[in-house]
């Protein structure tokens, strides 16, 4: 492949521009996080998480664009990073201006830019990726109309936010109000209705993303099927962790918030792996190990709790402490770990990593057959058949050393 610098300077220029916007937004959020008094929502922890997310989205977007010849998903990631940075950076600057003084002239502009970017960011950051992944194109020609309708709703809602005079958000007045024509209450109400209707674009885009992935999974074969497995694995984790972090459980488990951000970060990582085809077929093994270790953890935790409670009840007449019960339960769980892991892994591999399971069975059967075989020609024929059945290579060759050599 030719060097990208000589091949596509405009591509590098565009990526560099998006990177500068991302850096500028990160700086604004960092300043807000260090301000005195502190601004709600822009603490140092948020700034670090925000910076890591931006770096991940832009970096993986750039990798996909440069390695996959300008793939659309790569541009969506890089553009999303810049738009998220511009949105939160604008809100951060507006918050800094409000803290500095109510008459700050830049604060309303920050609110206006941030509010205008909310809908495009929500649609482009994940739903649009789901619609065009992994090919970079729509699932079919019939998808142009619904995607065009979503795009139109996004444009209309953004235009209404920008062009509507009066209050934008809370008590912030649109800074363009002096240059916009006055509206009657009826027209203002119509604008509000259009803005609310335009918010449906986010729901419609998410629905289209789900349908697009379902359609592609049903049609896909080979590499594309493996690519979709990577995407679905990451989305499944996020679909469990993110809603859980928004419930009352999060108050007792504070790490769930960080875990939810990390689960969202898995999505661009898996998409990048799938598109650049790096160790693509390892996804079956990853899914198998994730499920098996999850089941083993749940099983051993249940055994530990049951054994601990049972031993405490039995030993309550001897001692009032729970140390013996905990020690006994720990020894029991330690002894069960290896046999439980082997059995659970075998069952899970049979369902989720069938190729590896069948390969191991073929290899074990071959080893059993060859225990008492001494004829080299028989060994060569059986070895050839076993390798073809287990690994399905395009070509197999067996070299036998001659008795004289």
Phi and psi in degrees as a GROMACS rama.xvg file:
@    title "Ramachandran Plot"
@    xaxis  label "Phi"
@    yaxis  label "Psi"
@TYPE xy
-68.3007  153.319  UNK-2
-59.2367  137.309  UNK-3
-64.1783  -33.493  UNK-4
-58.9513  -40.9047  UNK-5
-83.5363  -27.5535  UNK-6
-79.937  -42.4592  UNK-7
-144.102  75.4349  UNK-8
-65.9407  -31.7921  UNK-9
-65.6064  -34.9399  UNK-10
-63.784  -45.2156  UNK-11
-65.5658  -37.0066  UNK-12
-64.2052  -43.0869  UNK-13
-64.66  -44.173  UNK-14
-62.9766  -39.482  UNK-15
-64.251  -39.809  UNK-16
-62.9755  -42.9596  UNK-17
-65.2931  -34.5756  UNK-18
-66.0723  -40.7424  UNK-19
-62.9976  -40.748  UNK-20
-62.5762  -42.225  UNK-21
-62.3605  -43.0924  UNK-22
-64.749  -42.2671  UNK-23
-61.9285  -42.3208  UNK-24
-64.8429  -38.64  UNK-25
-63.8963  -40.8208  UNK-26
-62.5443  -43.3166  UNK-27
-62.1901  -43.1465  UNK-28
-66.0274  -39.0202  UNK-29
-62.9324  -40.5642  UNK-30
-63.6302  -41.5156  UNK-31
-64.0152  -36.4064  UNK-32
-68.2443  -25.2567  UNK-33
-99.2166  2.81655  UNK-34
-71.2113  158.685  UNK-35
-128.419  121.186  UNK-36
-69.4669  158.643  UNK-37
-63.8713  145.224  UNK-38
-96.0553  133.059  UNK-39
-57.58  132.36  UNK-40
86.6574  -7.37778  UNK-41
-123.616  47.8233  UNK-42
-78.7308  166.666  UNK-43
-57.2883  -37.6754  UNK-44
-61.3643  -42.087  UNK-45
-63.4532  -40.074  UNK-46
-61.5502  -41.5458  UNK-47
-65.7335  -46.5837  UNK-48
-62.6218  -40.4209  UNK-49
-62.7446  -44.8231  UNK-50
-63.4967  -41.3786  UNK-51
-64.7823  -41.6517  UNK-52
-63.899  -42.7229  UNK-53
-63.6554  -45.049  UNK-54
-60.2429  -40.0982  UNK-55
-65.9634  -49.1214  UNK-56
-63.9728  -47.8291  UNK-57
-69.1178  -44.272  UNK-58
-61.3996  -46.9261  UNK-59
-69.6223  -34.2866  UNK-60
-60.5286  -43.5972  UNK-61
-64.4957  -41.1232  UNK-62
-60.3672  -44.7735  UNK-63
-65.093  -44.0201  UNK-64
-60.854  -44.3115  UNK-65
-79.1308  -33.5333  UNK-66
-87.989  -26.9987  UNK-67
-113.106  29.8751  UNK-68
56.3254  54.4568  UNK-69
70.5582  33.9105  UNK-70
-56.5162  137.928  UNK-71
-60.4714  -36.1287  UNK-72
-62.1764  -38.1799  UNK-73
-61.1573  -43.2784  UNK-74
-65.1322  -36.4143  UNK-75
-64.0532  -40.9297  UNK-76
-65.701  -47.328  UNK-77
-64.5929  -41.5929  UNK-78
-66.6542  -40.126  UNK-79
-61.113  -41.7048  UNK-80
-59.5274  -45.4974  UNK-81
-65.9033  -40.4761  UNK-82
-70.8749  -38.6465  UNK-83
-63.3631  -42.2143  UNK-84
-62.7108  -43.5852  UNK-85
-64.791  -40.0117  UNK-86
-65.0997  -55.8201  UNK-87
-70.2021  -33.6551  UNK-88
-64.089  -38.3425  UNK-89
-65.9543  -44.2743  UNK-90
-63.0117  -37.3552  UNK-91
-63.8442  -45.8578  UNK-92
-63.5076  -38.2427  UNK-93
-63.7568  -41.0359  UNK-94
-65.8723  -38.9789  UNK-95
-62.6232  -41.8003  UNK-96
-64.7256  -39.0605  UNK-97
-67.0261  -36.4648  UNK-98
-69.1435  -38.087  UNK-99
-65.9845  -35.3494  UNK-100
170.948  142.618  UNK-101
-63.4524  -19.1635  UNK-102
-94.6854  13.5488  UNK-103
-62.5158  124.266  UNK-104
-74.7458  -18.519  UNK-105
-88.4181  -20.1269  UNK-106
-58.6271  -46.566  UNK-107
-61.591  -34.6891  UNK-108
-66.9851  -38.027  UNK-109
-62.8775  -42.746  UNK-110
-63.8753  -40.8544  UNK-111
-62.6773  -48.6559  UNK-112
-63.4386  -44.7957  UNK-113
-62.1452  -44.3873  UNK-114
-65.4047  -37.222  UNK-115
-68.0344  -26.2117  UNK-116
-90.8492  -9.54977  UNK-117
-58.7555  -50.7121  UNK-118
-66.8578  -48.4435  UNK-119
-57.4169  -39.2397  UNK-120
-64.134  -45.454  UNK-121
-62.0009  -34.1023  UNK-122
-82.5329  -41.0056  UNK-123
-80.4182  -30.2703  UNK-124
-67.3352  -34.3105  UNK-125
-137.82  -49.1477  UNK-126
-57.0398  -43.1593  UNK-127
-64.6225  -36.2102  UNK-128
-63.0939  -44.3061  UNK-129
-62.9742  -34.3636  UNK-130
-68.8931  -38.225  UNK-131
-102.931  -4.57052  UNK-132
-77.9004  140.223  UNK-133
-100.677  -1.15686  UNK-134
-82.892  -20.867  UNK-135
86.3679  4.90737  UNK-136
-129.487  164.507  UNK-137
-65.9134  154.434  UNK-138
-62.4676  -22.3746  UNK-139
-171.458  169.717  UNK-140
-66.1  -29.3208  UNK-141
-68.4481  -9.77665  UNK-142
-82.1374  -9.2708  UNK-143
-62.8779  -38.5506  UNK-144
-68.0716  -52.1482  UNK-145
-64.1291  -37.6619  UNK-146
-66.7927  -39.4323  UNK-147
-63.667  -36.4842  UNK-148
-65.827  -42.0074  UNK-149
-62.7652  -44.3526  UNK-150
-61.3329  -39.7656  UNK-151
-64.7975  -41.2141  UNK-152
-63.5302  -38.9509  UNK-153
-62.5559  -46.1971  UNK-154
-63.8293  -44.3649  UNK-155
-63.8677  -45.7315  UNK-156
-64.0329  -41.5791  UNK-157
-64.073  -42.0289  UNK-158
-64.8237  -39.5755  UNK-159
-63.5128  -42.0032  UNK-160
-61.4087  -41.567  UNK-161
-74.1417  -38.8457  UNK-162
-97.1137  -1.08078  UNK-163
-86.6308  121.085  UNK-164
-72.6035  159.786  UNK-165
101.425  -148.387  UNK-166
-77.9325  133.195  UNK-167
-94.093  -58.5422  UNK-168
-142.946  118.883  UNK-169
66.2907  -112.216  UNK-170
-116.118  20.0929  UNK-171
-91.2055  128.374  UNK-172
-91.0117  138.513  UNK-173
-57.78  121.265  UNK-174
-66.5764  -13.9172  UNK-175
-85.0873  -2.73582  UNK-176
-52.9582  -42.8019  UNK-177
-60.1758  -24.1016  UNK-178
-101.147  -0.807886  UNK-179
-102.482  146.272  UNK-180
-67.5385  146.159  UNK-181
-66.5848  148.62  UNK-182
-118.016  141.977  UNK-183
-72.7653  160.943  UNK-184
-55.9678  -35.0292  UNK-185
-66.1385  -44.6779  UNK-186
-66.9871  -39.6287  UNK-187
-62.3188  -39.9441  UNK-188
-64.3895  -37.7402  UNK-189
-63.3355  -40.9551  UNK-190
-62.5813  -40.9055  UNK-191
-63.204  -40.7399  UNK-192
-64.4836  -41.6065  UNK-193
-64.1056  -40.2506  UNK-194
-62.8211  -43.3215  UNK-195
-65.5768  -38.9961  UNK-196
-66.4034  -37.5701  UNK-197
-64.27  -24.4809  UNK-198
-65.1553  -18.7259  UNK-199
-63.4323  -18.5067  UNK-200
-58.7104  -34.4389  UNK-201
-67.3649  -45.6436  UNK-202
-65.454  -44.3373  UNK-203
-63.4033  -40.739  UNK-204
-64.2699  -42.0119  UNK-205
-62.9244  -42.4898  UNK-206
-62.8589  -41.8754  UNK-207
-63.1117  -37.9  UNK-208
-61.6292  -43.6117  UNK-209
-63.8747  -45.2561  UNK-210
-64.7286  -41.6815  UNK-211
-60.9524  -43.408  UNK-212
-65.5835  -41.8497  UNK-213
-62.0636  -41.9621  UNK-214
-63.8689  -44.3369  UNK-215
-67.4134  -37.5877  UNK-216
-62.1897  -40.6192  UNK-217
-67.1156  -35.4545  UNK-218
-88.2104  -22.2957  UNK-219
-73.5639  154.094  UNK-220
-143.447  156.534  UNK-221
60.5462  -130.249  UNK-222
-60.3892  -41.3421  UNK-223
-63.6375  -35.5465  UNK-224
-64.9373  -40.2749  UNK-225
-66.5084  -39.0376  UNK-226
-59.6788  -43.3037  UNK-227
-67.6286  -31.1412  UNK-228
-62.4125  -42.9883  UNK-229
-59.529  -46.786  UNK-230
-63.0249  -46.0611  UNK-231
-66.6592  -33.5285  UNK-232
-62.2876  -44.8786  UNK-233
-69.4411  -42.1875  UNK-234
-65.2053  -35.6534  UNK-235
-63.88  -41.5003  UNK-236
-63.349  -46.8738  UNK-237
-63.6183  -37.3884  UNK-238
-65.8353  -23.8085  UNK-239
-89.0867  -46.739  UNK-240
-74.9299  -43.7377  UNK-241
-62.9058  -50.961  UNK-242
-61.2776  -34.1533  UNK-243
-64.3816  -34.7412  UNK-244
-71.0826  -13.1994  UNK-245
-97.8099  1.85778  UNK-246
-98.5904  -177.83  UNK-247
-67.7564  -17.986  UNK-248
-61.959  -31.8219  UNK-249
-63.1519  -27.1608  UNK-250
-66.73  -32.2219  UNK-251
-92.2129  -15.8628  UNK-252
-124.521  81.1532  UNK-253
-63.1688  -21.7952  UNK-254
-71.1965  -11.4587  UNK-255
-62.8599  -33.6765  UNK-256
-61.9284  -47.446  UNK-257
-64.4364  -39.2062  UNK-258
-64.3692  -35.6575  UNK-259
-66.9051  -39.6559  UNK-260
-64.1229  -41.5932  UNK-261
-63.6958  -37.9448  UNK-262
-66.4216  -35.8099  UNK-263
-67.6556  -33.961  UNK-264
-67.5099  -22.424  UNK-265
-64.5413  -28.6948  UNK-266
-63.5517  -53.3818  UNK-267
-63.722  -30.8299  UNK-268
-63.4405  -48.6319  UNK-269
-67.5491  -35.6393  UNK-270
-63.858  -42.8895  UNK-271
-62.9644  -43.9192  UNK-272
-59.2954  -44.056  UNK-273
-66.2417  -39.4873  UNK-274
-76.7948  -40.8311  UNK-275
-84.3483  0.492138  UNK-276
61.6136  34.9807  UNK-277
-86.236  114.527  UNK-278
49.0451  48.3346  UNK-279
-61.2249  -41.0667  UNK-280
-82.9365  3.79995  UNK-281
-74.9926  -6.88861  UNK-282
-63.1487  -34.9752  UNK-283
-62.3479  -41.136  UNK-284
-67.2446  -40.1452  UNK-285
-63.9834  -46.2836  UNK-286
-61.1113  -44.8233  UNK-287
-59.4604  -46.6193  UNK-288
-67.2742  -39.0477  UNK-289
-62.0026  -46.8991  UNK-290
-66.6187  -45.2232  UNK-291
-64.0084  -45.0611  UNK-292
-70.1067  -29.7409  UNK-293
-65.0842  -43.5934  UNK-294
-66.1835  -41.4279  UNK-295
-63.555  -43.1856  UNK-296
-60.1859  -46.2927  UNK-297
-62.9079  -42.1733  UNK-298
-64.7241  -48.0939  UNK-299
-67.5326  -33.9443  UNK-300
-64.5301  -42.4176  UNK-301
-63.8282  -42.1563  UNK-302
-62.7799  -43.1843  UNK-303
-61.8237  -46.5139  UNK-304
-64.3826  -44.0822  UNK-305
-64.5385  -45.468  UNK-306
-65.7393  -40.441  UNK-307
-63.3907  -44.6791  UNK-308
-66.2762  -40.1512  UNK-309
-65.6703  -44.681  UNK-310
-67.1333  -36.5991  UNK-311
-62.0261  -38.9801  UNK-312
-65.9915  -43.0689  UNK-313
-67.8495  -36.6927  UNK-314
-92.9083  2.49709  UNK-315
-63.0611  -28.7988  UNK-316
-79.0736  -17.058  UNK-317
-96.3132  -45.2167  UNK-318
-142.835  150.52  UNK-319
-93.2915  -9.32781  UNK-320
-89.3861  158.595  UNK-321
-102.574  10.1044  UNK-322
-63.4597  -43.2377  UNK-323
-64.5248  -39.8446  UNK-324
-64.7377  -43.7143  UNK-325
-64.6689  -42.9928  UNK-326
-62.6709  -45.3281  UNK-327
-63.2636  -41.9186  UNK-328
-64.2686  -39.0534  UNK-329
-64.0611  -43.1325  UNK-330
-63.1399  -40.04  UNK-331
-63.0539  -46.4855  UNK-332
-64.2813  -39.9612  UNK-333
-61.7827  -41.6112  UNK-334
-68.5457  -31.7897  UNK-335
-81.1199  -17.6288  UNK-336
-58.8416  -55.0875  UNK-337
-62.8721  -51.5012  UNK-338
-63.876  -36.3093  UNK-339
-65.9262  -41.3525  UNK-340
-61.8758  -43.0584  UNK-341
-63.746  -44.2124  UNK-342
-69.1654  -45.6056  UNK-343
-63.8356  -42.1749  UNK-344
-61.8472  -38.5442  UNK-345
-64.0546  -43.075  UNK-346
-67.0723  -43.8427  UNK-347
-67.6977  -41.6954  UNK-348
-60.343  -37.0262  UNK-349
-61.8507  -29.0439  UNK-350
-97.3463  -39.654  UNK-351
-111.23  -12.7937  UNK-352
-135.538  57.5155  UNK-353
-62.354  -37.3174  UNK-354
-61.4081  -45.3659  UNK-355
-67.3476  -39.643  UNK-356
-62.1012  -46.8423  UNK-357
-66.0292  -36.7265  UNK-358
-63.1275  -43.2028  UNK-359
-65.3696  -38.998  UNK-360
-63.4368  -42.3448  UNK-361
-64.292  -42.2277  UNK-362
-64.7647  -41.3127  UNK-363
-66.0155  -40.6123  UNK-364
-65.4033  -39.2819  UNK-365
-62.4185  -44.3168  UNK-366
-62.7122  -37.7421  UNK-367
-66.2383  -41.918  UNK-368
-67.5596  -33.1525  UNK-369
-85.1277  1.79877  UNK-370
-60.1755  -40.5851  UNK-371
-114.007  12.261  UNK-372
-93.3177  131.228  UNK-373
-117.495  -10.9593  UNK-374
-79.6718  120.236  UNK-375
-65.0568  -36.7631  UNK-376
-64.9479  -38.2153  UNK-377
-65.7262  -42.415  UNK-378
-61.331  -43.6671  UNK-379
-63.5717  -43.1427  UNK-380
-65.0875  -45.1057  UNK-381
-67.0329  -39.1297  UNK-382
-62.9608  -42.5135  UNK-383
-59.7276  -46.3384  UNK-384
-65.4163  -39.4309  UNK-385
-65.3483  -44.4847  UNK-386
-64.1649  -42.3884  UNK-387
-63.8278  -38.8335  UNK-388
-73.3531  -36.6844  UNK-389
-84.1269  -40.7742  UNK-390
-110.608  -16.5467  UNK-391
50.8191  52.2501  UNK-392
-75.7538  162.414  UNK-393
-76.1522  -23.964  UNK-394
-150.851  140.963  UNK-395
-130.218  135.824  UNK-396
-135.458  137.566  UNK-397
-120.112  122.098  UNK-398
-101.647  123.136  UNK-399
-111.314  129.023  UNK-400
-76.1187  133.254  UNK-401
-71.47  150.42  UNK-402
-58.5364  -29.6817  UNK-403
-79.5566  -26.3126  UNK-404
